[in-house]
Amino acid sequence: MGVKILLFSVIFILFIGMAILANAIKVVPEHKRLDVYRLGRYIGEKGPGLVLLLPAIDRGIMKELGQGEASPPSRRMVGVVGETETTVYTDGKVRLMSGEVWDAVSQRPISSGQRVRVVRMLLEVEEE
């Protein structure tokens, strides 16, 4: 009788462990990202690919990438690819794949004709 209870307990624990592990593994498609929160604090964006969350500690919220109307223009531009028309450092010009030409800056000098990606948007204003 004691062996049956021990065997049942081991099988039950393995079943619960597999269920927890199955909920901890997330597959993030290429067109989505997973915002990860650890104990309520945002720790970053994960994906695409296989993402492992800490059970009962991490929470993942799947979000769609794209040109949705709900996201602000600065979010829609991040990740867009273009090519430098001039040398870009403290200033310069970049032609995006959509054909638009934008003023741009970079952390390091980038020569003209190089493929680049938008990492952040900046709005500069002056008094009217």
C-alpha positions in Angstrom: 0.0 0.0 0.0 2.9 2.4 0.9 4.6 1.8 -2.5 1.4 2.7 -4.4 1.1 6.0 -2.5 4.7 6.8 -3.1 4.4 6.0 -6.8 1.2 8.1 -7.1 2.9 11.0 -5.3 5.9 10.9 -7.6 3.7 10.8 -10.7 1.5 13.7 -9.4 4.6 15.8 -8.7 6.0 15.1 -12.1 2.7 16.0 -13.7 2.5 19.3 -11.8 6.2 20.0 -12.7 5.6 19.4 -16.4 2.5 21.6 -16.4 4.4 24.4 -14.8 7.3 24.0 -17.3 4.9 23.9 -20.2 3.4 27.3 -19.1 6.9 28.8 -18.7 8.0 28.1 -22.3 6.7 30.6 -24.8 7.2 30.6 -28.6 7.2 34.1 -29.9 6.4 34.4 -33.7 8.5 36.7 -35.9 5.8 39.4 -36.1 5.2 39.6 -32.3 7.2 40.4 -29.2 6.8 39.4 -25.6 6.9 42.1 -22.9 8.2 40.5 -19.8 7.4 41.6 -16.3 9.2 40.2 -13.3 7.2 40.6 -10.0 5.4 43.5 -11.7 8.4 45.4 -13.0 9.1 45.6 -16.7 12.4 43.9 -17.6 12.3 44.0 -21.3 11.1 42.8 -24.6 11.8 39.2 -25.7 11.6 37.4 -29.0 11.2 36.3 -31.6 11.9 32.6 -30.8 11.8 30.5 -27.7 11.4 32.4 -24.4 11.7 30.8 -21.0 9.8 32.6 -18.2 10.3 31.9 -14.5 7.1 30.2 -13.2 5.1 32.3 -10.8 7.6 35.2 -11.0 7.6 36.3 -14.7 4.5 37.4 -16.7 4.6 37.7 -20.4 2.3 39.9 -22.5 2.3 39.2 -26.2 2.1 42.2 -28.5 1.8 42.6 -32.2 4.3 44.5 -34.3 3.3 46.6 -37.2 1.8 49.8 -38.5 -1.3 49.7 -36.2 -3.2 52.9 -35.7 -3.1 52.3 -31.9 0.7 52.7 -31.7 2.2 56.3 -31.8 4.3 57.3 -34.8 7.5 57.0 -32.8 6.7 53.3 -32.1 5.8 52.6 -35.7 9.1 54.0 -36.9 11.3 51.9 -34.6 12.8 49.0 -36.5 12.3 50.6 -40.0 15.3 50.0 -42.3 16.8 52.7 -44.6 20.0 53.9 -46.2 22.1 56.9 -45.4 22.2 59.6 -48.1 24.9 61.6 -46.3 27.4 60.8 -43.5 25.3 60.6 -40.3 26.7 61.5 -36.9 25.6 64.8 -35.3 23.3 65.3 -38.3 22.7 63.7 -41.7 20.0 62.4 -44.0 18.5 58.9 -44.2 16.2 57.5 -46.9 13.8 55.0 -45.5 12.5 52.0 -47.5 9.2 53.9 -47.9 11.1 56.6 -49.9 10.9 59.3 -47.2 14.0 61.2 -46.4 14.5 62.1 -42.7 17.1 64.0 -40.7 19.0 61.6 -38.5 21.7 61.4 -35.8 23.9 58.5 -34.7 26.0 57.5 -31.7 28.9 56.8 -34.1 29.7 58.2 -37.6 28.0 56.2 -40.4 29.2 56.9 -43.9 26.8 57.5 -46.8 25.3 54.5 -48.6 25.2 52.3 -45.4 22.1 50.3 -44.4 20.7 51.6 -41.1 17.8 50.8 -38.7 15.7 53.3 -36.7 16.2 52.8 -33.0 14.4 55.8 -31.5 12.5 59.0 -32.6 13.3 62.5 -31.3 11.1 65.6 -31.8 12.9 68.9 -31.6 10.8 72.1 -31.3 11.4 75.8 -31.0 9.3 78.6 -29.6 6.8 80.1 -31.9 
